[in-house]
Amino acid sequence: MRKSHVTVQGLRQGWEDHAMRIAVVGLGSMGYGVATSLLKAGYTTYGFDVVDAQRARFLSEGGAPGDLSKIAPQIDTAVLVVLNAAQTADVLFGPDGLAAKMKPGSVVIACATVAPEFARDMERRCAEHGVHYLDAPISGGAAKAATGALSVMASGTRDSFAAARPALKAMAETVFELGDTAGAGSAMKAVNQLLAGVHIAAMAEAITFGMTQGIAPDQFVDVISKCAGTSWMLENRAPHIVEGDYTPRSSVDIWPKDLGIVLDIAKAAKFSAPITAVALQQFLAASGSGLGAEDDAAVAKIYARNAGLTLPGE
């Protein structure tokens, strides 16, 4: 099994064909950044989303016009930055699926968080149409997506990596090559999401616990971000609570899905993941309380409500 860590400089060598046509399906906070990064790199980039306003915005910023079903035979790469496995399967194999329309030798870069077995199934089904499939979950958030500085946890055949490199070099600062078949990338993303979800929930618990002891949220961030108890998620999400700004960079509703995938994988492996299970319950409580579309830092509102606390901005 091939395992390597590739920087963007390594990806750039020998790959400067800006005549390529790339379609990005899913223009949410991450997908929009991916699409703009590809556009800035000089590629002909098409952007598609179920939200018409997102597609119109991308067109106004230089995105190429066209109907997905009609341009499918012309594209070299399809980057799928959709929500979940169901949407990935629908884009590829639904009534108007891409896999049967894309030309042989083209590649699908699938970025959604999915189960490893699902990724392997997509790879197999794409191969039946002569289309490469790269299992390529992404990490880094909307800001890094917009600057082409994502981390990609990827696995797939050598041919899949070769076909995907032009897009990867524009999307990512670091590409981890984790194996020569699909599934390994998704397995690593599940590990990452376990930690990320638990860290957000732990941050929310800690910041509200601090409030019960007279520690203001801004003081919490100033001190803990420079102490051993910090985490990337704490430093990134706790300021949203301080500012009372729950504009969704990554929404609460992402986590019941992603932590649900983690627990499904854990169950299949007969592995107990109790901390993940508790974190999932907090996100479910937040979603069930009507906070699902808010920034995932809004899970702190569940802790605050239960403790009778008032968060900044409320």
Phi, psi and omega in degrees: 000130180281129176227119179208162181241114188247125176276167180298329179297320178296323180291331187285337186296115174084007183233087180228031182275089182280003175280354181295151177248127184232132176251131175252121180253114184110100183249047173283199185299323178275314183298323179296319177296319177300314182297317180291326177295319177295321179295316179296331179284353175100006180276148170291113189237127176256140179236133183228140180203155178288342177268111185301325182297325179293319179293320179297320178299315181294320177300320181292340181260009174115003177296150182282139178280155177152156176270134186303316183294332181276327182271350183309316181292346183264342187278151178266331185218137171242120179257116183259110180243055183266181190284319192204187181295319182299317179291322177300311180297322181293318179298320184276322189227014176287191183304330180238039190299146182287324190304321182282347184256335182290150184285151177303137181092349176284172187224144172256125174254107187260117190254351182291154173283116182221169176287146180305320181296324177296316180299319179295323179293319178296320178300314181298314184290324176294320181300330178297339178257007181076018182253133178283151180228122176251119176283106194219064175300150185241156178214149177139343178086174185297322183297315180287329176299319183290339180254009180067032186241029180290163165256136181240126177260098194243148171211146182165179181291164177301321179294324178296314178298317181298316180291330184274345189303319179302318179288318181300322183294331179277330184276326198234148170273324182223133175240121176266117179268108194254356179167168186260011171221156179296155178118319182292324178296316180292326177297316179295322178297324178298319177298315179299316182291327174305308181295315183297314181295316178297319181295322178295314179297320179294321176300314181298320178294317183292318183292324179281326172301316178301322179298326178293343180254016177081013179266115180292148180305322180292325177292321175306311181296316181302319185273306188292330179295346179248013181240175186294340181279002183285169173206165178300318180295321177300311183293331181275320188264325183303323176301332177297322179291317178302319182277351184063030184248108182249029171301126190287105166279321170216124192274160175308317186293349174296325192281324172303324177291305187291316178289332173297319177297316179303314182290328175296316179295317180298319179298316180297329180272001185055043181247127179278129179230069188294326181292319176300318181298319179293317178300317178303318181298324179292321178290323176296320178297319179295316180296317180293341178269007178090014183259008188302327182271357180276167176305145185295345173296344180293352173300337177298335180294332177292314177298317181296317180298315183293332181262000181071032182259157177244117180281159177306140178084355182259000000 
